[in-house]
Amino acid sequence: MRDLSPLQKARLNYNPKLAGALVKGIKNVKISFSGATSAVKDENEIKELFKDVYGQPIASFSDKGESLSMLNKNVGVILSGGQAPGGHNVIAGLYDALKQANSSNKLYGFLGGPSGIIDSEYIEFNDEFINEYRNTGGFDIIGSGRTKLETEEQFEKTLATCNALNISAIVIIGGDDSNTNACMLAQWLKAKNTGIQVIGCPKTIDGDLKNSQIEISFGFDTAAKTYSELVGNIQRDANSAKKYWHFIKLMGRSATHVGLEVALQTQPNIALISEEVEAKKQSLKSIVDYITDVVVKRANAGKNFGVALIPEGLIEFIPEMKTMISALNDILASLEKESSFVNAQNEEKYSIISAKLDNESAGVFNSLPSLIKAQLLMDRDPHGNVQVSKIETEKLLIEMVKANLKQRSDFKGKFSEQAHFFGYEGRCAAPSNFDADYCYSLGYNAFALISAGLSGYLSCIKNLTEPAANWKAGGVPLTMMMNMEKRHGKMKPVIQKALVDLNGPVFKEFETNREKYALEDCYVYPGAIQYFGPAEVCDCTTLTLQLEQKVAVQC
Ligand code: FBP
């Protein structure tokens, strides 16, 4: 039996490239600040809620400015939420910077996500342990979880854990919700004068934690490339056998950044973009009509095959579905403790719910196949989100397209379908060189922010379409990205999610070409992520980032 494949062995020895701003080593990094910041919206409410961490300046690292403190610091790290390729390298970068600063520093990893710090379940990292995980995918080094860190009791327990281990800084590696909670914790710890700092790192394959300061969350690059490889392979199969329509749901809970990137990389016949569906108020029927039209046109050209990409979060962007799901969420919340509902059979549950919905939403709910109704009733995640990964939208659309085709007198072809969901396949892939380098820099940089005595900041590496030697490093105050949004019926402070910008260059590129993709066969087969070889094959980042930064597309 072999424990590691040759590629795994080779990847362990890969030396991630560190951002140019940090490359001279933690002891030589200097910090400078720009002016005070505000919030993206609702400044007064955010200021009131985050009195002690609001409005801090943006921090930048270079070889000019104030030196950092190399005093002894023990740090705790948490992986929060869904897995994203590169998380292990964030921890490796943090560990290396911390040990370079002071070899007596300790790094603790809390097990199973935020619950690890609350329940004081942890390990202490050492060289041997860290070295086994360098440049690997997954979050299995310490595990992850979706516990929300937000109550007074949880904060008290977190403080007790930190005091017991003499921890003076916590690094939370997470998405928008986890970093919102990181900011709440930073505020609480500062208000209590504990001296314990909190620093976030931007993670999520969904790519929706980005803004004027954060160019991209880590994991997006590798996940999108992994899905593109798989979609490309399916396209080649479709083009070889010429007998199936493949409906592929792609992960990305809410925003369609993953779907759009994969569409640009592979050029499928159809790619739905949730944000466009919402903006154009497209009904489920009009989406099905659009897909049916493409199927019919292709069939009339003798092509009874094709590939359609369906974003995971689509269902929540279709206006009538969104209204129905929002009412359904309230109804389910009101019924969750009623045993007559909880113990009822599904069919009975559907009638109880239907009776409580208004006429329009009841009509939408009742029109759905039982499979989808049952999936819509499943538990919400701890942040109150519908678990869209469990809703088989691809199958719903297939059934509706089939029914539609029966009504179309102009359809003389065949429609034979295959349904796929690509999600978990991409979240733990071995990080691309981009993600390996970016993550290592994010972790190293997080320790620089800690050494600067900062709290309530997100680790930030910029200039990402340039070679790593030109990457800039610094920190962005978490409150700068926040606004107030309704969650569980109440207004809450949250980091604003970045949805696909329909006026932006990425969507425009797709929009200009999609008609051609639909009817001609423009399929691109990107192949697997390459780790060793020429830079233009191995080191390029996503088309999304290249188009957003208006650099000439290199690969
Ligand atoms: P994060 O926002 O925590 O990074 O997770 C995103 C995600 O991968 C979504 O794309 C997907 O809908 C969801 O996690 C699935 O969650 P789970 O792992 O709980 O099934």
Residues whose N, C-alpha, C, O or C-beta is under 5 A from the ligand:
A	BS01	FBP	S80 G81 G82 G175 K203 T204 I205 D206 M251 G252 R253 S389
